[in-house]
């Protein structure tokens, strides 16, 4: 049995997700990415303002 036959045999054993599972997973990943991006953006703005206040005190 050569490599390509083995690969084909293993490939046939793979259980692929359904279209619905792929769509739900994609939506979940995009949603979490947006939420984390907003959180980090707000944290960054607050950190910069806090550092500016500290810098003004010095």
mmCIF file of the N, C-alpha and C atoms, coordinates in Angstrom:
data_MODEL
# 
_entry.id   MODEL 
# 
loop_
_atom_site.group_PDB 
_atom_site.id 
_atom_site.type_symbol 
_atom_site.label_atom_id 
_atom_site.label_alt_id 
_atom_site.label_comp_id 
_atom_site.label_asym_id 
_atom_site.label_entity_id 
_atom_site.label_seq_id 
_atom_site.pdbx_PDB_ins_code 
_atom_site.Cartn_x 
_atom_site.Cartn_y 
_atom_site.Cartn_z 
_atom_site.occupancy 
_atom_site.B_iso_or_equiv 
_atom_site.pdbx_formal_charge 
_atom_site.auth_seq_id 
_atom_site.auth_comp_id 
_atom_site.auth_asym_id 
_atom_site.auth_atom_id 
_atom_site.pdbx_PDB_model_num 
ATOM 1   N N  . UNK A 1 1  ? 0.855   -1.177 0.000  1.00 0.00 ? 1  UNK A N  1 
ATOM 2   C CA . UNK A 1 1  ? 0.000   0.000  0.000  1.00 0.00 ? 1  UNK A CA 1 
ATOM 3   C C  . UNK A 1 1  ? 0.898   1.236  0.000  1.00 0.00 ? 1  UNK A C  1 
ATOM 4   N N  . UNK A 1 2  ? 0.698   2.108  -0.960 1.00 0.00 ? 2  UNK A N  1 
ATOM 5   C CA . UNK A 1 2  ? 1.542   3.298  -0.998 1.00 0.00 ? 2  UNK A CA 1 
ATOM 6   C C  . UNK A 1 2  ? 0.923   4.421  -0.153 1.00 0.00 ? 2  UNK A C  1 
ATOM 7   N N  . UNK A 1 3  ? 1.646   5.485  -0.068 1.00 0.00 ? 3  UNK A N  1 
ATOM 8   C CA . UNK A 1 3  ? 1.239   6.600  0.787  1.00 0.00 ? 3  UNK A CA 1 
ATOM 9   C C  . UNK A 1 3  ? -0.116  7.161  0.381  1.00 0.00 ? 3  UNK A C  1 
ATOM 10  N N  . UNK A 1 4  ? -0.351  7.348  -0.904 1.00 0.00 ? 4  UNK A N  1 
ATOM 11  C CA . UNK A 1 4  ? -1.599  7.955  -1.359 1.00 0.00 ? 4  UNK A CA 1 
ATOM 12  C C  . UNK A 1 4  ? -2.809  7.075  -1.053 1.00 0.00 ? 4  UNK A C  1 
ATOM 13  N N  . UNK A 1 5  ? -2.639  5.778  -1.115 1.00 0.00 ? 5  UNK A N  1 
ATOM 14  C CA . UNK A 1 5  ? -3.736  4.874  -0.761 1.00 0.00 ? 5  UNK A CA 1 
ATOM 15  C C  . UNK A 1 5  ? -4.048  4.963  0.734  1.00 0.00 ? 5  UNK A C  1 
ATOM 16  N N  . UNK A 1 6  ? -3.001  5.076  1.539  1.00 0.00 ? 6  UNK A N  1 
ATOM 17  C CA . UNK A 1 6  ? -3.193  5.208  2.982  1.00 0.00 ? 6  UNK A CA 1 
ATOM 18  C C  . UNK A 1 6  ? -3.880  6.528  3.317  1.00 0.00 ? 6  UNK A C  1 
ATOM 19  N N  . UNK A 1 7  ? -3.448  7.581  2.644  1.00 0.00 ? 7  UNK A N  1 
ATOM 20  C CA . UNK A 1 7  ? -4.063  8.888  2.870  1.00 0.00 ? 7  UNK A CA 1 
ATOM 21  C C  . UNK A 1 7  ? -5.538  8.842  2.484  1.00 0.00 ? 7  UNK A C  1 
ATOM 22  N N  . UNK A 1 8  ? -5.849  8.246  1.348  1.00 0.00 ? 8  UNK A N  1 
ATOM 23  C CA . UNK A 1 8  ? -7.232  8.136  0.892  1.00 0.00 ? 8  UNK A CA 1 
ATOM 24  C C  . UNK A 1 8  ? -8.070  7.331  1.887  1.00 0.00 ? 8  UNK A C  1 
ATOM 25  N N  . UNK A 1 9  ? -7.507  6.264  2.434  1.00 0.00 ? 9  UNK A N  1 
ATOM 26  C CA . UNK A 1 9  ? -8.218  5.441  3.399  1.00 0.00 ? 9  UNK A CA 1 
ATOM 27  C C  . UNK A 1 9  ? -8.494  6.236  4.686  1.00 0.00 ? 9  UNK A C  1 
ATOM 28  N N  . UNK A 1 10 ? -7.498  6.948  5.164  1.00 0.00 ? 10 UNK A N  1 
ATOM 29  C CA . UNK A 1 10 ? -7.681  7.756  6.373  1.00 0.00 ? 10 UNK A CA 1 
ATOM 30  C C  . UNK A 1 10 ? -8.654  8.908  6.121  1.00 0.00 ? 10 UNK A C  1 
ATOM 31  N N  . UNK A 1 11 ? -8.571  9.490  4.947  1.00 0.00 ? 11 UNK A N  1 
ATOM 32  C CA . UNK A 1 11 ? -9.443  10.605 4.580  1.00 0.00 ? 11 UNK A CA 1 
ATOM 33  C C  . UNK A 1 11 ? -10.905 10.173 4.594  1.00 0.00 ? 11 UNK A C  1 
ATOM 34  N N  . UNK A 1 12 ? -11.173 8.942  4.221  1.00 0.00 ? 12 UNK A N  1 
ATOM 35  C CA . UNK A 1 12 ? -12.551 8.444  4.212  1.00 0.00 ? 12 UNK A CA 1 
ATOM 36  C C  . UNK A 1 12 ? -13.088 8.229  5.627  1.00 0.00 ? 12 UNK A C  1 
ATOM 37  N N  . UNK A 1 13 ? -12.205 8.142  6.619  1.00 0.00 ? 13 UNK A N  1 
ATOM 38  C CA . UNK A 1 13 ? -12.621 7.940  8.006  1.00 0.00 ? 13 UNK A CA 1 
ATOM 39  C C  . UNK A 1 13 ? -12.980 9.250  8.710  1.00 0.00 ? 13 UNK A C  1 
ATOM 40  N N  . UNK A 1 14 ? -12.621 10.358 8.106  1.00 0.00 ? 14 UNK A N  1 
ATOM 41  C CA . UNK A 1 14 ? -12.847 11.660 8.734  1.00 0.00 ? 14 UNK A CA 1 
ATOM 42  C C  . UNK A 1 14 ? -14.343 11.947 8.797  1.00 0.00 ? 14 UNK A C  1 
ATOM 43  N N  . UNK A 1 15 ? -14.795 12.408 9.957  1.00 0.00 ? 15 UNK A N  1 
ATOM 44  C CA . UNK A 1 15 ? -16.199 12.798 10.109 1.00 0.00 ? 15 UNK A CA 1 
ATOM 45  C C  . UNK A 1 15 ? -16.273 14.319 9.997  1.00 0.00 ? 15 UNK A C  1 
ATOM 46  N N  . UNK A 1 16 ? -16.745 14.798 8.875  1.00 0.00 ? 16 UNK A N  1 
ATOM 47  C CA . UNK A 1 16 ? -16.793 16.226 8.603  1.00 0.00 ? 16 UNK A CA 1 
ATOM 48  C C  . UNK A 1 16 ? -17.996 16.853 9.301  1.00 0.00 ? 16 UNK A C  1 
ATOM 49  N N  . UNK A 1 17 ? -17.855 18.090 9.769  1.00 0.00 ? 17 UNK A N  1 
ATOM 50  C CA . UNK A 1 17 ? -18.998 18.752 10.411 1.00 0.00 ? 17 UNK A CA 1 
ATOM 51  C C  . UNK A 1 17 ? -20.076 19.081 9.384  1.00 0.00 ? 17 UNK A C  1 
ATOM 52  N N  . UNK A 1 18 ? -21.290 19.191 9.874  1.00 0.00 ? 18 UNK A N  1 
ATOM 53  C CA . UNK A 1 18 ? -22.390 19.542 8.978  1.00 0.00 ? 18 UNK A CA 1 
ATOM 54  C C  . UNK A 1 18 ? -22.322 21.034 8.648  1.00 0.00 ? 18 UNK A C  1 
ATOM 55  N N  . UNK A 1 19 ? -23.074 21.430 7.649  1.00 0.00 ? 19 UNK A N  1 
ATOM 56  C CA . UNK A 1 19 ? -23.107 22.838 7.245  1.00 0.00 ? 19 UNK A CA 1 
ATOM 57  C C  . UNK A 1 19 ? -23.594 23.708 8.403  1.00 0.00 ? 19 UNK A C  1 
ATOM 58  N N  . UNK A 1 20 ? -24.585 23.224 9.139  1.00 0.00 ? 20 UNK A N  1 
ATOM 59  C CA . UNK A 1 20 ? -25.117 23.969 10.283 1.00 0.00 ? 20 UNK A CA 1 
ATOM 60  C C  . UNK A 1 20 ? -24.054 24.151 11.364 1.00 0.00 ? 20 UNK A C  1 
ATOM 61  N N  . UNK A 1 21 ? -23.294 23.104 11.648 1.00 0.00 ? 21 UNK A N  1 
ATOM 62  C CA . UNK A 1 21 ? -22.226 23.207 12.652 1.00 0.00 ? 21 UNK A CA 1 
ATOM 63  C C  . UNK A 1 21 ? -21.169 24.218 12.227 1.00 0.00 ? 21 UNK A C  1 
ATOM 64  N N  . UNK A 1 22 ? -20.822 24.217 10.964 1.00 0.00 ? 22 UNK A N  1 
ATOM 65  C CA . UNK A 1 22 ? -19.817 25.158 10.462 1.00 0.00 ? 22 UNK A CA 1 
ATOM 66  C C  . UNK A 1 22 ? -20.327 26.589 10.581 1.00 0.00 ? 22 UNK A C  1 
ATOM 67  N N  . UNK A 1 23 ? -21.588 26.809 10.227 1.00 0.00 ? 23 UNK A N  1 
ATOM 68  C CA . UNK A 1 23 ? -22.165 28.155 10.303 1.00 0.00 ? 23 UNK A CA 1 
ATOM 69  C C  . UNK A 1 23 ? -22.216 28.629 11.750 1.00 0.00 ? 23 UNK A C  1 
ATOM 70  N N  . UNK A 1 24 ? -22.677 27.776 12.662 1.00 0.00 ? 24 UNK A N  1 
ATOM 71  C CA . UNK A 1 24 ? -22.746 28.166 14.076 1.00 0.00 ? 24 UNK A CA 1 
ATOM 72  C C  . UNK A 1 24 ? -21.356 28.444 14.651 1.00 0.00 ? 24 UNK A C  1 
ATOM 73  N N  . UNK A 1 25 ? -20.399 27.621 14.312 1.00 0.00 ? 25 UNK A N  1 
ATOM 74  C CA . UNK A 1 25 ? -19.032 27.834 14.802 1.00 0.00 ? 25 UNK A CA 1 
ATOM 75  C C  . UNK A 1 25 ? -18.455 29.137 14.263 1.00 0.00 ? 25 UNK A C  1 
ATOM 76  N N  . UNK A 1 26 ? -18.708 29.418 13.004 1.00 0.00 ? 26 UNK A N  1 
ATOM 77  C CA . UNK A 1 26 ? -18.207 30.647 12.394 1.00 0.00 ? 26 UNK A CA 1 
ATOM 78  C C  . UNK A 1 26 ? -18.825 31.873 13.052 1.00 0.00 ? 26 UNK A C  1 
ATOM 79  N N  . UNK A 1 27 ? -20.133 31.834 13.274 1.00 0.00 ? 27 UNK A N  1 
ATOM 80  C CA . UNK A 1 27 ? -20.815 32.953 13.937 1.00 0.00 ? 27 UNK A CA 1 
ATOM 81  C C  . UNK A 1 27 ? -20.265 33.141 15.345 1.00 0.00 ? 27 UNK A C  1 
ATOM 82  N N  . UNK A 1 28 ? -20.033 32.038 16.060 1.00 0.00 ? 28 UNK A N  1 
ATOM 83  C CA . UNK A 1 28 ? -19.504 32.125 17.422 1.00 0.00 ? 28 UNK A CA 1 
ATOM 84  C C  . UNK A 1 28 ? -18.109 32.763 17.426 1.00 0.00 ? 28 UNK A C  1 
ATOM 85  N N  . UNK A 1 29 ? -17.262 32.353 16.504 1.00 0.00 ? 29 UNK A N  1 
ATOM 86  C CA . UNK A 1 29 ? -15.898 32.889 16.436 1.00 0.00 ? 29 UNK A CA 1 
ATOM 87  C C  . UNK A 1 29 ? -15.927 34.378 16.104 1.00 0.00 ? 29 UNK A C  1 
ATOM 88  N N  . UNK A 1 30 ? -16.751 34.781 15.150 1.00 0.00 ? 30 UNK A N  1 
ATOM 89  C CA . UNK A 1 30 ? -16.839 36.198 14.778 1.00 0.00 ? 30 UNK A CA 1 
ATOM 90  C C  . UNK A 1 30 ? -17.374 37.018 15.949 1.00 0.00 ? 30 UNK A C  1 
ATOM 91  N N  . UNK A 1 31 ? -18.404 36.513 16.629 1.00 0.00 ? 31 UNK A N  1 
ATOM 92  C CA . UNK A 1 31 ? -18.979 37.219 17.780 1.00 0.00 ? 31 UNK A CA 1 
ATOM 93  C C  . UNK A 1 31 ? -17.946 37.398 18.887 1.00 0.00 ? 31 UNK A C  1 
ATOM 94  N N  . UNK A 1 32 ? -17.238 36.338 19.221 1.00 0.00 ? 32 UNK A N  1 
ATOM 95  C CA . UNK A 1 32 ? -16.230 36.434 20.278 1.00 0.00 ? 32 UNK A CA 1 
ATOM 96  C C  . UNK A 1 32 ? -15.094 37.371 19.883 1.00 0.00 ? 32 UNK A C  1 
ATOM 97  N N  . UNK A 1 33 ? -14.722 37.372 18.615 1.00 0.00 ? 33 UNK A N  1 
ATOM 98  C CA . UNK A 1 33 ? -13.669 38.267 18.141 1.00 0.00 ? 33 UNK A CA 1 
ATOM 99  C C  . UNK A 1 33 ? -14.086 39.722 18.303 1.00 0.00 ? 33 UNK A C  1 
ATOM 100 N N  . UNK A 1 34 ? -15.328 40.035 17.956 1.00 0.00 ? 34 UNK A N  1 
ATOM 101 C CA . UNK A 1 34 ? -15.828 41.405 18.098 1.00 0.00 ? 34 UNK A CA 1 
ATOM 102 C C  . UNK A 1 34 ? -15.884 41.800 19.568 1.00 0.00 ? 34 UNK A C  1 
ATOM 103 N N  . UNK A 1 35 ? -16.403 40.922 20.422 1.00 0.00 ? 35 UNK A N  1 
ATOM 104 C CA . UNK A 1 35 ? -16.511 41.233 21.853 1.00 0.00 ? 35 UNK A CA 1 
ATOM 105 C C  . UNK A 1 35 ? -15.135 41.474 22.463 1.00 0.00 ? 35 UNK A C  1 
ATOM 106 N N  . UNK A 1 36 ? -14.184 40.621 22.179 1.00 0.00 ? 36 UNK A N  1 
ATOM 107 C CA . UNK A 1 36 ? -12.836 40.778 22.738 1.00 0.00 ? 36 UNK A CA 1 
ATOM 108 C C  . UNK A 1 36 ? -12.163 42.029 22.180 1.00 0.00 ? 36 UNK A C  1 
ATOM 109 N N  . UNK A 1 37 ? -12.379 42.333 20.912 1.00 0.00 ? 37 UNK A N  1 
ATOM 110 C CA . UNK A 1 37 ? -11.796 43.533 20.310 1.00 0.00 ? 37 UNK A CA 1 
ATOM 111 C C  . UNK A 1 37 ? -12.337 44.796 20.972 1.00 0.00 ? 37 UNK A C  1 
ATOM 112 N N  . UNK A 1 38 ? -13.642 44.836 21.210 1.00 0.00 ? 38 UNK A N  1 
ATOM 113 C CA . UNK A 1 38 ? -14.243 45.996 21.881 1.00 0.00 ? 38 UNK A CA 1 
ATOM 114 C C  . UNK A 1 38 ? -13.692 46.118 23.298 1.00 0.00 ? 38 UNK A C  1 
ATOM 115 N N  . UNK A 1 39 ? -13.618 45.006 24.017 1.00 0.00 ? 39 UNK A N  1 
ATOM 116 C CA . UNK A 1 39 ? -13.089 45.016 25.383 1.00 0.00 ? 39 UNK A CA 1 
ATOM 117 C C  . UNK A 1 39 ? -11.656 45.550 25.400 1.00 0.00 ? 39 UNK A C  1 
ATOM 118 N N  . UNK A 1 40 ? -10.815 45.044 24.518 1.00 0.00 ? 40 UNK A N  1 
ATOM 119 C CA . UNK A 1 40 ? -9.422  45.497 24.485 1.00 0.00 ? 40 UNK A CA 1 
ATOM 120 C C  . UNK A 1 40 ? -9.317  46.953 24.051 1.00 0.00 ? 40 UNK A C  1 
ATOM 121 N N  . UNK A 1 41 ? -10.173 47.379 23.135 1.00 0.00 ? 41 UNK A N  1 
ATOM 122 C CA . UNK A 1 41 ? -10.173 48.777 22.705 1.00 0.00 ? 41 UNK A CA 1 
ATOM 123 C C  . UNK A 1 41 ? -10.526 49.711 23.846 1.00 0.00 ? 41 UNK A C  1 
ATOM 124 N N  . UNK A 1 42 ? -11.562 49.368 24.604 1.00 0.00 ? 42 UNK A N  1 
ATOM 125 C CA . UNK A 1 42 ? -11.965 50.186 25.752 1.00 0.00 ? 42 UNK A CA 1 
ATOM 126 C C  . UNK A 1 42 ? -10.864 50.190 26.804 1.00 0.00 ? 42 UNK A C  1 
ATOM 127 N N  . UNK A 1 43 ? -10.290 49.026 27.074 1.00 0.00 ? 43 UNK A N  1 
ATOM 128 C CA . UNK A 1 43 ? -9.196  48.948 28.044 1.00 0.00 ? 43 UNK A CA 1 
ATOM 129 C C  . UNK A 1 43 ? -8.019  49.815 27.604 1.00 0.00 ? 43 UNK A C  1 
ATOM 130 N N  . UNK A 1 44 ? -7.695  49.797 26.323 1.00 0.00 ? 44 UNK A N  1 
ATOM 131 C CA . UNK A 1 44 ? -6.589  50.594 25.798 1.00 0.00 ? 44 UNK A CA 1 
ATOM 132 C C  . UNK A 1 44 ? -6.855  52.082 25.982 1.00 0.00 ? 44 UNK A C  1 
ATOM 133 N N  . UNK A 1 45 ? -8.063  52.518 25.656 1.00 0.00 ? 45 UNK A N  1 
ATOM 134 C CA . UNK A 1 45 ? -8.414  53.938 25.810 1.00 0.00 ? 45 UNK A CA 1 
ATOM 135 C C  . UNK A 1 45 ? -8.306  54.353 27.271 1.00 0.00 ? 45 UNK A C  1 
ATOM 136 N N  . UNK A 1 46 ? -8.840  53.528 28.171 1.00 0.00 ? 46 UNK A N  1 
ATOM 137 C CA . UNK A 1 46 ? -8.775  53.855 29.598 1.00 0.00 ? 46 UNK A CA 1 
ATOM 138 C C  . UNK A 1 46 ? -7.338  53.854 30.112 1.00 0.00 ? 46 UNK A C  1 
ATOM 139 N N  . UNK A 1 47 ? -6.523  52.936 29.648 1.00 0.00 ? 47 UNK A N  1 
ATOM 140 C CA . UNK A 1 47 ? -5.127  52.882 30.080 1.00 0.00 ? 47 UNK A CA 1 
ATOM 141 C C  . UNK A 1 47 ? -4.368  54.119 29.612 1.00 0.00 ? 47 UNK A C  1 
ATOM 142 N N  . UNK A 1 48 ? -4.600  54.547 28.382 1.00 0.00 ? 48 UNK A N  1 
ATOM 143 C CA . UNK A 1 48 ? -3.929  55.746 27.862 1.00 0.00 ? 48 UNK A CA 1 
ATOM 144 C C  . UNK A 1 48 ? -4.351  56.968 28.664 1.00 0.00 ? 48 UNK A C  1 
ATOM 145 N N  . UNK A 1 49 ? -5.643  57.083 28.955 1.00 0.00 ? 49 UNK A N  1 
ATOM 146 C CA . UNK A 1 49 ? -6.113  58.233 29.748 1.00 0.00 ? 49 UNK A CA 1 
ATOM 147 C C  . UNK A 1 49 ? -5.517  58.212 31.153 1.00 0.00 ? 49 UNK A C  1 
ATOM 148 N N  . UNK A 1 50 ? -5.444  57.033 31.765 1.00 0.00 ? 50 UNK A N  1 
ATOM 149 C CA . UNK A 1 50 ? -4.865  56.930 33.104 1.00 0.00 ? 50 UNK A CA 1 
ATOM 150 C C  . UNK A 1 50 ? -3.392  57.317 33.085 1.00 0.00 ? 50 UNK A C  1 
ATOM 151 N N  . UNK A 1 51 ? -2.667  56.885 32.067 1.00 0.00 ? 51 UNK A N  1 
ATOM 152 C CA . UNK A 1 51 ? -1.252  57.249 31.970 1.00 0.00 ? 51 UNK A CA 1 
ATOM 153 C C  . UNK A 1 51 ? -1.078  58.740 31.715 1.00 0.00 ? 51 UNK A C  1 
ATOM 154 N N  . UNK A 1 52 ? -1.971  59.338 30.945 1.00 0.00 ? 52 UNK A N  1 
ATOM 155 C CA . UNK A 1 52 ? -1.905  60.785 30.716 1.00 0.00 ? 52 UNK A CA 1 
ATOM 156 C C  . UNK A 1 52 ? -2.148  61.555 32.004 1.00 0.00 ? 52 UNK A C  1 
ATOM 157 N N  . UNK A 1 53 ? -3.073  61.082 32.833 1.00 0.00 ? 53 UNK A N  1 
ATOM 158 C CA . UNK A 1 53 ? -3.332  61.722 34.122 1.00 0.00 ? 53 UNK A CA 1 
ATOM 159 C C  . UNK A 1 53 ? -2.104  61.594 35.015 1.00 0.00 ? 53 UNK A C  1 
ATOM 160 N N  . UNK A 1 54 ? -1.505  60.417 35.061 1.00 0.00 ? 54 UNK A N  1 
ATOM 161 C CA . UNK A 1 54 ? -0.301  60.229 35.874 1.00 0.00 ? 54 UNK A CA 1 
ATOM 162 C C  . UNK A 1 54 ? 0.849   61.094 35.370 1.00 0.00 ? 54 UNK A C  1 
ATOM 163 N N  . UNK A 1 55 ? 0.964   61.203 34.064 1.00 0.00 ? 55 UNK A N  1 
ATOM 164 C CA . UNK A 1 55 ? 2.021   62.027 33.484 1.00 0.00 ? 55 UNK A CA 1 
ATOM 165 C C  . UNK A 1 55 ? 1.816   63.499 33.827 1.00 0.00 ? 55 UNK A C  1 
ATOM 166 N N  . UNK A 1 56 ? 0.581   63.945 33.873 1.00 0.00 ? 56 UNK A N  1 
ATOM 167 C CA . UNK A 1 56 ? 0.287   65.340 34.210 1.00 0.00 ? 56 UNK A CA 1 
ATOM 168 C C  . UNK A 1 56 ? 0.624   65.634 35.666 1.00 0.00 ? 56 UNK A C  1 
ATOM 169 N N  . UNK A 1 57 ? 0.549   64.632 36.514 1.00 0.00 ? 57 UNK A N  1 
ATOM 170 C CA . UNK A 1 57 ? 0.852   64.828 37.930 1.00 0.00 ? 57 UNK A CA 1 
ATOM 171 C C  . UNK A 1 57 ? 2.349   64.930 38.189 1.00 0.00 ? 57 UNK A C  1 
ATOM 172 N N  . UNK A 1 58 ? 3.148   64.415 37.283 1.00 0.00 ? 58 UNK A N  1 
ATOM 173 C CA . UNK A 1 58 ? 4.600   64.390 37.504 1.00 0.00 ? 58 UNK A CA 1 
ATOM 174 C C  . UNK A 1 58 ? 5.242   65.649 37.030 1.00 0.00 ? 58 UNK A C  1 
# 
